C-alpha cells in the first residue's frame, strides 16, 4: 500500500511538473489577439494583430480580456485531462480527487 502511495505521489509530481512547462494559447477576435499562458496561469506572451490596433481602445481591451479568459479555460481543460489520465492510469474511479489536484 505504501508502495502504491509513493508511486501515486511520484506520478502526481511528474504531471504537475509537466503542467508547469506546458503552454496554451487562447485567442479572440478570430485570432486578432492571442495570449499564451503556462500551466501556472502565468502570461508568457500577448500578440496583437495590427488590424486590432485600428479598433477603439475599449474594443482592444475587451479582445485582450477575452483572449486571456480563453487561455485560462484551455489551461484548466488541460489540467483536468492530465489529472484524469493520471487517475485512470492508477486505476482510480472517475471523479476521484487526488491530493494536490490542480483542477
Secondary structure in CASP SS format (residue, H / E / C, confidence):
PFRMAT SS
TARGET T0000
AUTHOR 0000-0000-0000
METHOD secondary structure of the structure
MODEL  1
X C 1.00
X H 1.00
X H 1.00
X H 1.00
X H 1.00
X H 1.00
X H 1.00
X H 1.00
X H 1.00
X H 1.00
X H 1.00
X H 1.00
X H 1.00
X H 1.00
X H 1.00
X H 1.00
X H 1.00
X H 1.00
X H 1.00
X H 1.00
X H 1.00
X C 1.00
X E 1.00
X E 1.00
X E 1.00
X E 1.00
X E 1.00
X E 1.00
X C 1.00
X C 1.00
X C 1.00
X C 1.00
X E 1.00
X E 1.00
X E 1.00
X E 1.00
X E 1.00
X E 1.00
X C 1.00
X C 1.00
X C 1.00
X C 1.00
X E 1.00
X E 1.00
X E 1.00
X E 1.00
X E 1.00
X E 1.00
X C 1.00
X C 1.00
X C 1.00
X H 1.00
X H 1.00
X H 1.00
X C 1.00
X C 1.00
X H 1.00
X H 1.00
X H 1.00
X H 1.00
X H 1.00
X H 1.00
X H 1.00
X H 1.00
X H 1.00
X H 1.00
X H 1.00
X H 1.00
X H 1.00
X H 1.00
X H 1.00
X H 1.00
X H 1.00
X H 1.00
X H 1.00
X H 1.00
X H 1.00
X H 1.00
X H 1.00
X H 1.00
X H 1.00
X H 1.00
X H 1.00
X H 1.00
X H 1.00
X H 1.00
X H 1.00
X H 1.00
X H 1.00
X C 1.00
X C 1.00
X C 1.00
X C 1.00
X C 1.00
X C 1.00
X C 1.00
X C 1.00
X C 1.00
X C 1.00
X C 1.00
X C 1.00
X C 1.00
X C 1.00
END
